[in-house]
């Protein structure tokens, strides 16, 4: 399974934050990296994942689906570091 970064900004009040988060969590393996950045594990390609969000975003929003690989560098909670260590490959 691949690890992907899902990062987004919904730029107008009343956007579908709950639905976007629900979709992110539907992939099973996920970790919250920051307020609107999540890592997920999936067998889908970035394009296939993106297509599942298309109906949840508007023209003024942004969303990126990016493949994550080791090595990585950052600072966060031990739970997130453990998740990344176990989910990312080289």
Secondary structure in CASP SS format (residue, H / E / C, confidence):
PFRMAT SS
TARGET T0000
AUTHOR 0000-0000-0000
METHOD secondary structure of the structure
MODEL  1
X C 1.00
X E 1.00
X E 1.00
X E 1.00
X E 1.00
X E 1.00
X E 1.00
X E 1.00
X E 1.00
X C 1.00
X C 1.00
X C 1.00
X C 1.00
X C 1.00
X C 1.00
X C 1.00
X H 1.00
X H 1.00
X H 1.00
X H 1.00
X H 1.00
X H 1.00
X H 1.00
X H 1.00
X H 1.00
X C 1.00
X C 1.00
X C 1.00
X C 1.00
X E 1.00
X E 1.00
X E 1.00
X E 1.00
X E 1.00
X C 1.00
X C 1.00
X E 1.00
X E 1.00
X E 1.00
X E 1.00
X E 1.00
X E 1.00
X C 1.00
X C 1.00
X C 1.00
X H 1.00
X H 1.00
X H 1.00
X H 1.00
X H 1.00
X H 1.00
X C 1.00
X C 1.00
X H 1.00
X H 1.00
X H 1.00
X C 1.00
X C 1.00
X C 1.00
X C 1.00
X C 1.00
X E 1.00
X E 1.00
X E 1.00
X E 1.00
X E 1.00
X E 1.00
X E 1.00
X C 1.00
X C 1.00
X C 1.00
X C 1.00
X C 1.00
X C 1.00
X C 1.00
X C 1.00
X C 1.00
X H 1.00
X H 1.00
X H 1.00
X H 1.00
X H 1.00
X H 1.00
X H 1.00
X H 1.00
X H 1.00
X H 1.00
X C 1.00
X C 1.00
X C 1.00
END
